[in-house]
Amino acid sequence: MTAPSDTVVRATMLRLAHLDRHGIISQVLARTGSFDALARLLTVDDPSTALAHLSDLEGRQAVEKLRRSFVSTGRWEAGAADLETMTRHDARLIASDSPEYPARLKDLGADAPIALWMTGPGHLAEAVEKSVTVTGSRASTEYGNYVAEELAHGLVRSDTAVVSSTSFGIDTAAMRGALMTTDSGGELPRALAVLPQGLDIIYPQGNASLQHQISRRGMLVTEAAPGTRPTRTMFLRRSRILAALSEASVIVEAGRRSGALNVAAQAHELGRVVGAVPGPTTSAASAGTHLLIKQRTAMLVTNADDALAAIDR
């Protein structure tokens, strides 16, 4: 059999990573930084040789399960098929050993994405070098949407990328605000959406137009293989990327149980700046942001200047 290309190997590993409950792929990459070591682990007759320097892995049984998944998903053909699908969507693969892979993601350690599919012009690592994640509740208010849009608009006008998603509510408002300014100048895209699904999947359907606009004028990024539908697990895993990609995360609105609080918690754990926008004391949509400010997890942010001052200090 012809040896697979480097890109096919990486695409295959990214698909397998979602089946790898024991984290073998991430552990091998964390220790060796080598996709070649992973390829040997899956293809040699006796994997013990490939694991000789990885004695603390969860065991041969976990490795054998991963090897069976490799076979059942079509070996290297799975990665080749993903690459073909993504090429049709003008997407490319950025592996963790690529110069285009954002360095901040490596702060996640073994939990960092081993690769990302992305679409859009520009260099990903350069695009997020100066960036702020703006996110919040899907059940947003008119006030929250206005603040998110103005905040994102102001950040992009200050040559700062806005990282968010295509979820309804605050994230939609943030992306619209970023896109308002994206065409006004500058070579790098400034609107970047992190998705919990494959790039060939539109979600939510009501934001199909927004996703299309970002793919042309900004960047769409995901660790999900083509055909992957959004699940609760994928939403949770997206949170860590939102938290890690940027210098700061600003939560515009969030109820006490909002998923946006996961982004704030992970950003805080990573040592990132966390900001929160205050709202009416009577608004349940601001209960989570008020809590972040009260606990001193987040600094108070009212506009783009506040967010910029936080990352520039």
N, C-alpha and C positions, 0 to 999 in steps of 0.2 A: 504493500500500500504506500502511495506517495505521502511523504511527510507533510503535515499540515503547515500552512503559513503561520507566522507569529500572530497575526490578527485573528485567524480562525481558532488558534489555541486559546487566546484571551477571551474570545466570544463564547467558546465552549465552557470555559471556567466560570464565567459570569452566570451562565444559565445553571450550571451545576451548583453554584454557591447557594442558590435558593433551596436546594434539596439537601444541603450539607448541614444537618442539624447539630453536628458535633463541632463545626467550625474548623474542620481539617484544612480546607483550602486557605482560610485566613491565617491559620497558625503556621502553615508552611511558608506562605508569603511573608509573614511577619519575621520569620527566622532567617529565611534565605533571600527574600526579595526576588526570587527566581520563578518565572512561569515554566522554565525548562524543568525545574525540580518537580513541579506539579505534574507535568506531562509524563515524566518518568514514573512517578508514583502511580499513575493510572494505567500505564501501558507495560511496564516490565512484568515478567513472569512472577518474580518474587519481590514484592514491594519492601521487604525488610531491609534490603540494601539501600533503597532510597530513603528509608526512615532511620538509618543508623545513627544520625546525629540529632534525631528528634524523639528521644526516648520518653519525653514527658507527654506525648500525644495521648489521646484518650484510649488508644489501643488498636490492635489489629482489626478487631471487629468493626470499628467505625470506619477504618480505611477500606475494608472489604465492602462495606455497604456503599461507600462512595464510588468504588470501582464498579459495583453492579449498576449504580445509577448512570455512570458513564456509558456502560454498554446499553442499558435499556433506553437511554435517550438518543441513541444513534451514534455514539462515539463522536468523532470530529465532524461528522455530517451535520450535527445539531448546530454547531458554531458556524459552519459554512452556510447553512440555511438562514440563520439569524443575520449573518452578514449580508446575504443577498436581499433579504427583506428590508433591512435598514438602508441599504444602498438605494433601493427604490424610494425611500422616504428622505433621501438626501441627508442621511445621518451618518455619523462616524463613531468609532469606538475609541475611548480614551482610557487606557489601562493605567494602573498605579505606577508603572515604570516609565510613563510618558512625560516629557517636559510640559505637556499641556495639562497634566493632572494637578489640581490645586493643592498646594502644599498644606494648607490648613486642614484638609480632610485627614491627613496622616496623624493629626492630633487625636483621632479616634482610636488609634492603635490597631489592634486586631479586628476591631469592629468597623474599620474604614472600608468603603466600597472597593472591591478589587478592580473595578472598572466602571465606566459610565458611558451610556449611549447619549449622544447629544446631537442636536440639529441647530443650525443657525450659523451666521458668519462670525469670524473672529476667533481669537485664541482664548480658551476658557480660563486658564490660570491668570492671564493678563487681565481679562474682563472682571474677575472678582478680586483683583489685588486690593482695590479700594471698594468695599461694598458693605451694605447694610441689609440685613434680612428684615422685611416688614411683613408681619403676619397677624392673624387674629381670628376671631370667631366667624363661622359661617352665618350665624344668626346675628348679623350686624345691624346697626341702626343707621339712620341717615347721617347722624353726627359722625359716627365711626367711619363710614364710607368717605365722607368729605375730608376728614383728617387724614385718612390713609392715602387718598389720592393727592392731596396737597403735599403731604410728607414725601411721597415718592417723587412727585414732580420737582420738589425742591432739591432732593438728593441728586437726581439726574442732572439738573441744571448746575449743580456743583461738581459735576464729573464723577459722581459716585454711583456705582451699579446698585440696583435694587433687586434683591433675591426674594422670591415669594413662590406662589403656586397658582394654579388655575382654579382652585376651590372657590365656591361662591363666597360672598361676603367681603370681608376685609382684604383677602388676598386678591380678589378680582379688582377691587378698587385700587390697590397698590400697583398692580400690573398696568391698569389703564392710565394711572398717573405717570408711570415710568414711560409708557409708550407715547404719551403726549409730547415728550421732549426728545425721544430717541432719534428722530429724524432731523433735529435742529443742528447737529454738528457732532464731530468726534468720530473716530474710526472704530471704536469698540462698542459692541452692543451693551446697553445699560439696563435692559429688562430681562431677567433670567428667572424662569419658572422651573421648580423641581417637581417632578411628577411621581405618583405612586403606581403608575402603570407603564406598559410599554409605549414607546413613541408612536406605534401604529394604532393605538387605541385612543379614542376621544373620550375624555372624562373631565368634568361632567358634560353631558351632551349639550346642555344649555350654554356652555362656553366654547363650543366648537370654533366660532369665529375668533374668539380671543386666543385660543391655542394656535390657530393658523397664523394670526398676526404676530405672535411671539416667535413662531418658527421662522418667519421671514425677517423680522426686524430686531429680534432679540435672540435668546437661546432657550431651548427646552432641554432639560437634563433629567436622566433617570438611571437607576441601577437595574431596573426591571428589564427582563428579556422581552423581545417582541411577542405580542400575543398575551402578555401578562395583564390580568384584570386587577383593579384596585381591591385590596382587602384590608381589614383592620391592621394586620401585621405590616403590610406595605406602607400604610399611613404612618404607623409608629416608626418604621425605619426611615421614612422620609424626614421625620422630625429631626433626626440626628444630623442629616445632611444640611437641612436648613440652618441648624444651630452652628455647624462647623464651618460652613463655606465662608461666612462673613466675619468681619471684625466686630460687629455688634448685631444684636437682634432687638427689634422694637415690637412690642405687643401693643396693638392699637386698641382692640377690644377683646375681652375674654370673660366668659362666665367662670364660675368657680370650678367647673368640670370641663372647661374647654380644652381641646387638644393642643391649642396654642401654648398652654402652660407647660406642656412637655418640651416645646422648643426653648422656652425660657429656662427651664430647669437644666436642660442639657447644655445650653450656652453658658449658663452660670458655672456648671461643673467643669466646662472646658476653659474657664477663665476669661470668657468673652464678656464684653460690655453688654448688659441687658438694660433696655429701656422700656418704660410703660407709659401709656398716655392716660391721663386722668379723664374721667367723665362725670356725668351727673351722679350724685350720691344715691339717687333713686333708681338708677339704671342697673338691672341685673347683668347687662352686657359689659359693664365696667367693674363688676365685683372682683373678677380675677386680677385685673390690672391694679386696682386699688390695693389688693392683698400683696402683690409683688412689691409695690412701693412701700407699704406699711412694714413688710418684713425686711426691707432694704436689700432685697434681691435685685431690684431694678431701680434705676434712676428715673426721675420724672422727665418725660420728653413731651414737648408741646409742638415742636416743629422740626424742620430739617436742620436748622442751626444747632439745636440742642444735641441731635444725634451726631452731627459732624464734630462738634466740640468734644464729645465723649471719645470719639475714636482718634482725634488729633492730639489729645493731651498726653 
